[in-house]
């Protein structure tokens, strides 16, 4: 139950942090850190919760924005990086955001242990 709450709370706080244009792009890592600090879990569960929350959130938001502009920008960037399709670009971005949030959540979990 704590895992699901941590995932949903991380998604909600990260989405809310993304609504403020003055915050940097990595503000979701701070949200994952705070949630992992508040909800005590083992380090690997905290990593998995942060990773899953941001990978899903980032991929859904990227896919939504990508469909709104008919895949114009993402297909050009995917061609620039020789990825082949815009879906691969979205998956790589989701993996990167998931790793950043997962490691931030793991750091919050380790800090809670002390």
C-alpha positions as CSV (number, residue, x, y, z in Angstrom):
1,X,0.0,0.0,0.0
2,X,2.8,2.4,0.8
3,X,4.4,1.6,-2.6
4,X,1.2,2.7,-4.5
5,X,0.8,5.8,-2.3
6,X,4.5,6.7,-3.0
7,X,4.1,6.2,-6.7
8,X,0.9,8.3,-6.9
9,X,2.2,11.0,-4.6
10,X,5.4,11.3,-6.6
11,X,3.5,11.6,-9.8
12,X,1.2,14.2,-8.4
13,X,3.9,16.3,-6.9
14,X,6.1,16.1,-10.0
15,X,3.2,17.1,-12.2
16,X,2.4,20.0,-9.9
17,X,6.1,21.1,-9.9
18,X,6.1,21.0,-13.7
19,X,3.3,23.5,-13.8
20,X,5.5,26.2,-12.4
21,X,7.7,27.6,-15.2
22,X,10.3,29.1,-12.9
23,X,11.3,25.7,-11.5
24,X,14.1,23.8,-13.2
25,X,13.5,20.6,-15.2
26,X,15.0,18.5,-12.4
27,X,12.5,19.6,-9.8
28,X,10.8,16.2,-10.1
29,X,13.9,14.7,-8.5
30,X,13.3,16.9,-5.5
31,X,9.7,15.7,-5.3
32,X,10.8,12.0,-5.5
33,X,13.4,12.7,-2.8
34,X,10.8,14.3,-0.5
35,X,8.2,11.6,-1.0
36,X,10.8,8.9,-0.3
37,X,11.9,10.8,2.8
38,X,8.2,11.1,4.0
39,X,7.1,7.5,3.2
40,X,9.6,5.0,4.6
41,X,10.4,2.1,2.4
42,X,13.4,0.0,1.6
43,X,15.9,1.6,-0.8
44,X,15.0,-0.7,-3.8
45,X,11.3,-0.1,-3.3
46,X,11.8,3.6,-3.1
47,X,13.9,3.5,-6.3
48,X,11.3,1.4,-8.0
49,X,8.5,3.8,-6.9
50,X,10.4,6.9,-8.1
51,X,11.4,5.2,-11.3
52,X,7.9,3.9,-12.1
53,X,6.2,7.2,-11.2
54,X,8.3,9.4,-13.4
55,X,8.8,7.0,-16.3
56,X,5.0,6.7,-16.6
57,X,4.3,10.4,-16.0
58,X,7.0,11.5,-18.4
59,X,6.1,9.1,-21.2
60,X,2.3,9.9,-20.9
61,X,3.0,13.7,-21.0
62,X,5.5,13.4,-23.8
63,X,3.1,11.2,-25.8
64,X,0.3,13.7,-25.2
65,X,2.4,16.7,-26.3
66,X,3.7,14.7,-29.3
67,X,0.3,13.8,-30.6
68,X,-0.9,17.4,-30.2
69,X,1.7,18.6,-32.8
70,X,1.4,15.6,-35.1
71,X,4.9,14.2,-34.2
72,X,6.7,17.0,-36.0
73,X,9.4,17.9,-33.5
74,X,9.9,14.4,-32.1
75,X,10.4,12.9,-35.5
76,X,13.0,15.5,-36.4
77,X,14.9,15.0,-33.2
78,X,14.6,11.2,-33.6
79,X,16.1,11.5,-37.1
80,X,18.9,13.8,-35.7
81,X,19.8,11.1,-33.2
82,X,19.3,8.2,-35.6
83,X,16.6,6.6,-33.5
84,X,14.2,5.8,-36.3
85,X,10.9,6.8,-34.6
86,X,9.6,9.3,-32.2
87,X,8.4,6.5,-29.9
88,X,12.0,5.5,-29.3
89,X,12.8,9.1,-28.3
90,X,9.9,9.1,-25.9
91,X,11.0,5.9,-24.3
92,X,14.6,7.1,-23.9
93,X,13.3,10.3,-22.3
94,X,11.1,8.2,-19.9
95,X,14.0,6.0,-19.0
96,X,16.2,9.0,-18.3
97,X,13.6,10.7,-16.1
98,X,12.9,7.5,-14.3
99,X,16.5,6.9,-13.5
100,X,16.9,10.5,-12.1
101,X,13.8,10.1,-10.0
102,X,14.7,6.6,-8.9
103,X,18.1,7.6,-7.6
104,X,16.7,10.7,-5.9
105,X,14.1,8.5,-4.1
106,X,16.8,6.0,-3.2
107,X,18.8,8.9,-1.7
108,X,15.8,10.0,0.3
109,X,15.3,6.5,1.6
110,X,18.9,6.2,2.7
111,X,18.8,9.6,4.4
112,X,15.7,8.4,6.3
113,X,17.6,5.4,7.7
114,X,20.0,7.7,9.7
